[in-house]
Amino acid sequence: MTTEKNEPPPSAPWYRHGLVWMIISGPAIVIVAGFVTLYLAIRTPDPVITPDYYRQGIEINKTLPKDRALMPAVQGRNHANTPAEEN
């Protein structure tokens, strides 16, 4: 039994190498995720908004209470800008 030293060792088929599957799995996962997204988009369409949505939004703003105690951000901003009161 004689073998030549210049002869390369026998290699396994391409599907037996782990790096090949790692490279293939990235695009395959993206394709599957794309089909899942397409399925969800077709199955649950966006709801149609009412034609007068802008007027309804303005009406909501009119019905909100104008109490200053309910606006802590405005109070904090105004408090930081005013000088301290002396007793």
N, C-alpha and C positions, 0 to 999 in steps of 0.2 A: 504494500500500500504506500504509494508515493504521492505526495502533493507538492505542487509548486508554491513557492513563497510569494509570488506575485499575484496569486489568485485571491480575489476578495471573498470574504466570508458570505455565506448565503444570507440574504435578507428576508425578512418577513413581508407578507403582503401589506399594502398601504393601510388597510383597515385594522391592522394589528398595532399600529403606532398611536400612542395617546395624544401626541401633539396634533395629529391630523384631526382627531375628533374635537380637540379644544378649538381649533381654528374653524371647523365647520359649525360648531355649536353656536357661536356668536350670531352669524347671519340667520341661522335656523330659528333661534329664539326670537329675533326681531321679526321674522316673517310670521311666526305663530302669534306674537303679540299684535301685529298689524291686523291679522284676521280676527282676533278676539275684539279688538277695538272696532273694526268694521261691523261685526255682529252686534255689539252693544249700541253702536250708533244707529243701526237700522232698526233694532228691536225697540229702543226707547228714544223716539224723536223728541226734539225740543218742544216745549209747550208754546203755543201761540199767545202772544201778549195782546191785551186789549188795545184798540186803536187810541183810546184816550188815556194812556198810561201817564203822560206828562201832567195832565190836569189832575189825575188822582194823586200824584206825588205832591203837587202844590197844595191840594186839599189836606193831605196828611200833615204837611208842615204848618198849616194854619190851625189845626186842631191840637198841636203839641202845646203843653203848658209853657208859659213864659216865666216860670219861677226861677229865680237866680240860684236857689239852693240845688236845683237839678242840673246846674251847669258848673261843676267843679273845675273844669279846665279853664273856663273863662275867669272864674274867681281867682284861681292860682296865677294866671297871667296878669290880671289886674293887680293882685296883691304884690307881685314882684316888681311892678312898675311904680307903685305909690310909695312915698316915704313913710317911715314909721310914725305913728301918732304918739304925741306926748300927752300924758295925763295931767 
